């Protein structure tokens, strides 16, 4: 997400600010901790978040 700052900002605003229960990054953070959140995980990618969590 670092190479797409405008897209990342827009997605973060929609999924992560306010009610962040649908933010894929937040879901992984709560399940596994900050260090396990992939840098390339988009806030709207709930399927990938589930994969990350299942791998622990």
Order of alpha helices (4+ residues) and beta strands (2+ residues): alpha-alpha-alpha
